[in-house]
Amino acid sequence: MRPSTVTLVLAFGISLPRVCPGQTEKSCFAFLLRGDVMVTCYSKSAQITHRGNIEGFAVGDGQSALAYTTSRVVNGTQSIAQAWFRTTVIDLKSGSARVADGVNGALSTCGGLLSLGGPGGITPPVRDLISGQTVAFPPYYGFRCSADRSVVAGATKGQEALLLGLPPTTKVADARAFSLYTFNMSPDGSKIAYEAALHPLCVFAAGGTSCTAEDGSSPDAPSVNDAGEVLIGVGTGKGCFYKSYYDFSPKPSPGATHETQDECLGIGYWKPGLESVKIIEPLGRAPQWIRPETAELLRAWSARSATNSRK
């Protein structure tokens, strides 16, 4: 089926086709590159932030918000360093910003931006950084949910498997095949993507579970859309120089003496039916599907921020 002829004109400078459901491989996503947030829409990229020190981010697709996390060392010795985290939440429409000190990240799920902290990222108490409300789904202690919060999946104390339902009634994956750090749910709650070390990337849906033919692991949680397409940070097989876990490049920084060498991370794409993950961005990590409308709000906010900084 060919894309619809209806177009969405974005300020990325091109007229973008609005694709039909299930044809989103070339639509919009955000990711982290060298300490800044990038957005790619239909193969055209734009840099959204210009800080160079962003360690994590999340986009509230339905709430038109961006959260990004930075840190600074507050106490340290040669062997031990203590970091203080700060997460900044931006209203992309108004441009207003709120700061959440001590919050070490955000995750886009449950129709909001939930605060990260503790094992598995999301553990009670959990706060929606947009509304300020506490979000909980007993007996889950680590969870993801649909945008309307009617579908919930996660783990419960004493049962480390990945479970689905309120109350939990369906086992999605055994504990040995599931990591609380690296799973996610589609906005409509129909798909769950998960993976763990030495285990294939899988998508669970009502019709069953599909997995890649290859083994592997990722340092990032996957992002899965309603069509079951997955974005994930994966090793590319090429070498990179790392200034930090969020800032790496194939070339060493001029004058750098403390960079380490390791495998480059890129943005991978996979959906049920494909045997292996396809690299669609050669460098980057922590990808997230976003709507074209949200991509435009991000770009417009970035342009306003750059203009204000020059005044």
Legacy VTK file of the C-alpha trace (Angstrom):
# vtk DataFile Version 3.0
C-alpha trace
ASCII
DATASET POLYDATA
POINTS 311 float
0.000 0.000 0.000
1.409 3.384 -0.962
1.531 6.350 1.459
-1.452 8.662 1.481
-1.147 11.750 -0.675
-2.099 13.888 2.312
1.025 15.789 3.346
2.214 17.386 6.518
4.485 20.364 5.877
7.022 20.735 8.646
9.618 23.402 9.133
12.321 20.826 8.550
12.106 22.291 5.042
10.390 19.431 3.243
6.837 18.311 2.539
6.370 15.051 4.398
3.940 12.307 3.383
1.561 11.166 6.088
2.077 7.419 5.958
-0.599 4.823 6.483
-0.731 2.814 9.715
2.020 0.210 9.825
4.246 2.155 7.420
6.217 4.184 9.921
9.796 3.047 9.392
10.638 6.450 7.925
8.502 8.594 10.198
9.672 10.538 13.251
11.779 9.662 16.240
14.058 11.389 18.734
17.374 10.092 20.048
20.445 11.114 22.019
23.637 12.016 20.134
26.793 13.347 21.811
24.926 14.815 24.742
22.110 16.431 22.774
18.608 15.538 21.585
18.170 14.918 17.867
14.989 14.446 15.847
14.803 12.533 12.575
11.688 12.909 10.439
11.443 11.018 7.169
15.239 10.676 6.992
15.885 14.400 7.642
17.536 15.231 10.973
17.631 18.303 13.197
19.511 19.012 16.415
17.054 20.140 19.087
19.260 20.979 22.083
22.741 22.495 22.140
24.097 21.596 25.546
26.451 18.655 25.020
25.801 17.296 28.536
22.369 15.690 28.341
22.510 12.172 29.785
18.928 11.130 29.113
15.677 12.493 27.760
12.030 11.669 27.119
9.339 13.278 24.997
5.753 13.510 26.219
4.126 12.909 22.858
0.561 13.527 23.984
1.455 16.324 26.418
3.824 18.290 24.125
6.675 18.190 26.616
10.392 17.438 26.644
12.356 16.291 29.685
16.134 16.114 29.736
18.540 15.111 32.488
21.963 16.474 33.418
24.205 15.880 36.404
27.137 17.335 38.286
29.584 15.845 40.760
28.927 17.139 44.253
31.338 14.955 46.230
34.141 12.889 44.868
37.462 11.183 45.407
39.789 9.504 42.964
37.789 6.269 43.261
34.259 7.412 44.197
32.159 10.227 42.762
28.688 11.266 43.893
26.472 12.883 41.274
23.515 15.221 41.696
20.901 14.849 38.983
18.575 17.493 37.597
15.723 16.866 35.167
14.305 19.847 33.296
10.783 19.649 31.871
9.923 21.940 28.936
6.400 22.815 27.800
7.030 22.880 24.056
4.074 25.145 23.302
4.664 27.865 25.882
8.407 27.352 26.258
8.140 27.390 30.051
10.516 25.176 32.015
10.331 23.447 35.398
13.257 21.853 37.211
13.069 18.614 39.207
16.207 18.354 41.330
17.267 14.879 42.414
15.320 13.168 39.608
17.758 11.097 37.571
15.650 10.740 34.447
12.232 10.467 32.856
10.422 7.840 30.828
7.633 8.467 28.342
4.858 6.082 29.305
1.324 6.128 30.730
0.542 9.269 28.733
3.052 11.324 30.705
6.693 11.637 31.715
7.341 9.464 34.758
10.271 10.076 37.078
13.057 7.510 37.101
14.792 6.184 40.169
15.678 2.883 41.792
15.966 -0.605 40.264
14.201 -0.890 36.929
13.877 2.849 36.535
10.233 3.044 37.595
9.591 2.056 41.190
7.124 3.493 43.710
6.627 6.297 44.479
6.472 7.483 40.860
5.631 11.053 39.882
4.348 12.339 36.571
6.735 15.214 35.903
4.123 17.003 33.791
1.101 16.891 36.104
2.934 16.375 39.394
0.600 13.501 40.282
1.766 10.240 41.820
1.207 7.233 39.551
0.846 3.723 41.019
-0.649 0.403 39.960
-0.491 -2.057 42.866
0.768 -4.749 43.012
3.248 -3.646 40.291
6.497 -2.095 41.487
8.048 -1.677 38.051
5.635 -0.929 35.222
4.769 0.640 31.878
1.261 1.439 30.712
-0.796 2.661 27.776
-1.385 6.371 27.193
-4.862 6.156 28.741
-3.473 4.026 31.627
-5.988 1.248 31.017
-3.343 -1.383 30.134
-0.458 -2.062 32.522
2.510 -4.451 32.414
5.486 -4.971 34.675
6.802 -6.989 37.596
5.446 -7.569 41.075
7.330 -8.323 44.271
7.891 -12.038 44.553
7.138 -12.558 40.853
9.996 -11.283 38.680
8.381 -12.346 35.405
6.931 -9.779 33.017
3.191 -9.737 33.684
0.256 -8.025 32.004
-3.133 -6.879 33.295
-4.855 -5.338 36.302
-4.754 -7.515 38.282
-1.784 -9.331 36.661
-3.222 -12.281 34.759
-0.990 -12.873 31.721
2.671 -13.894 31.764
4.496 -12.190 28.898
8.028 -13.437 29.661
9.798 -15.494 32.306
12.121 -13.723 34.724
15.229 -15.167 33.071
14.135 -13.769 29.690
13.176 -10.313 30.868
14.891 -7.245 32.276
12.941 -4.613 34.200
15.318 -2.018 32.779
14.703 -2.779 29.126
11.061 -3.158 28.177
8.364 -0.818 26.950
4.719 -0.639 25.865
3.126 0.957 22.811
0.883 4.009 23.409
-2.306 2.011 22.761
-1.165 -0.856 25.009
-1.381 -3.485 22.266
2.368 -4.232 22.014
5.145 -4.886 24.519
8.797 -4.868 23.437
11.404 -6.443 25.692
14.911 -7.816 25.616
17.628 -8.902 27.990
21.279 -9.875 27.821
21.853 -12.865 25.541
18.176 -12.916 24.616
16.504 -11.836 21.366
14.521 -8.637 21.072
10.851 -9.602 21.193
7.433 -8.045 20.654
4.420 -9.445 22.495
0.935 -8.878 21.060
-2.470 -10.528 21.202
-1.506 -12.809 18.320
1.618 -14.115 20.056
5.281 -13.241 20.529
7.783 -12.562 17.729
11.551 -12.330 18.279
14.650 -11.535 16.271
16.698 -14.439 14.992
19.862 -12.916 16.476
20.963 -12.729 20.093
22.144 -9.542 21.700
21.526 -6.878 24.289
21.167 -3.119 24.507
21.916 -0.568 27.228
18.646 1.214 26.420
14.984 0.344 26.664
13.300 -0.222 23.293
10.593 2.100 21.958
7.633 0.357 20.333
4.785 1.969 18.407
1.200 0.809 17.913
2.221 -1.005 14.706
4.745 -3.134 16.620
7.819 -1.457 15.140
10.750 -1.143 17.514
13.597 1.348 17.848
16.543 0.442 20.052
20.153 1.444 20.643
22.470 -1.336 19.422
26.143 -1.961 18.768
27.166 -1.297 15.191
30.341 -3.390 15.093
32.487 -0.275 14.617
34.782 1.362 17.135
34.139 4.607 18.978
35.960 6.844 21.445
33.883 7.513 24.572
34.120 10.709 26.627
31.106 9.416 28.567
28.339 6.871 28.070
26.270 9.512 26.247
29.098 11.206 24.280
31.012 9.065 21.804
32.419 9.388 18.304
34.411 7.347 15.763
37.172 9.954 16.087
38.934 10.974 19.303
38.350 14.484 20.601
41.257 16.880 19.955
43.663 16.730 22.871
41.627 14.114 24.746
43.629 11.925 27.132
40.942 10.077 29.096
38.644 8.734 26.390
37.975 5.000 26.332
37.419 2.866 23.251
34.417 0.607 22.777
31.829 -0.387 20.208
29.771 2.421 18.669
26.075 2.535 19.435
23.591 3.317 16.673
19.833 3.403 16.300
18.347 0.075 15.247
14.948 -0.644 13.687
13.106 -3.966 13.893
9.593 -5.304 13.483
8.113 -8.813 13.548
8.944 -10.512 10.270
12.486 -9.139 10.046
15.229 -11.565 11.038
17.622 -8.957 12.370
17.835 -5.367 13.537
18.530 -2.801 10.827
20.810 0.147 11.656
19.063 3.369 10.575
21.337 5.875 12.370
25.084 5.113 12.584
25.514 6.918 15.928
23.092 7.510 18.785
21.229 5.894 21.634
17.949 6.001 23.617
15.581 6.351 20.606
11.885 7.162 21.006
9.086 7.189 18.447
7.304 10.549 18.307
4.499 12.017 16.219
5.333 14.396 13.328
3.384 17.115 15.123
5.586 16.685 18.184
8.706 16.749 16.027
7.628 20.128 14.679
6.985 21.459 18.192
10.477 20.353 19.199
12.037 22.053 16.195
10.045 25.263 16.748
10.987 25.359 20.436
14.640 24.821 19.514
14.532 27.698 17.024
12.936 30.028 19.597
15.502 29.041 22.214
18.379 29.740 19.818
16.917 33.141 18.925
16.444 34.107 22.583
19.999 33.059 23.448
21.367 35.479 20.845
19.439 38.461 22.223
LINES 1 312
311 0 1 2 3 4 5 6 7 8 9 10 11 12 13 14 15 16 17 18 19 20 21 22 23 24 25 26 27 28 29 30 31 32 33 34 35 36 37 38 39 40 41 42 43 44 45 46 47 48 49 50 51 52 53 54 55 56 57 58 59 60 61 62 63 64 65 66 67 68 69 70 71 72 73 74 75 76 77 78 79 80 81 82 83 84 85 86 87 88 89 90 91 92 93 94 95 96 97 98 99 100 101 102 103 104 105 106 107 108 109 110 111 112 113 114 115 116 117 118 119 120 121 122 123 124 125 126 127 128 129 130 131 132 133 134 135 136 137 138 139 140 141 142 143 144 145 146 147 148 149 150 151 152 153 154 155 156 157 158 159 160 161 162 163 164 165 166 167 168 169 170 171 172 173 174 175 176 177 178 179 180 181 182 183 184 185 186 187 188 189 190 191 192 193 194 195 196 197 198 199 200 201 202 203 204 205 206 207 208 209 210 211 212 213 214 215 216 217 218 219 220 221 222 223 224 225 226 227 228 229 230 231 232 233 234 235 236 237 238 239 240 241 242 243 244 245 246 247 248 249 250 251 252 253 254 255 256 257 258 259 260 261 262 263 264 265 266 267 268 269 270 271 272 273 274 275 276 277 278 279 280 281 282 283 284 285 286 287 288 289 290 291 292 293 294 295 296 297 298 299 300 301 302 303 304 305 306 307 308 309 310
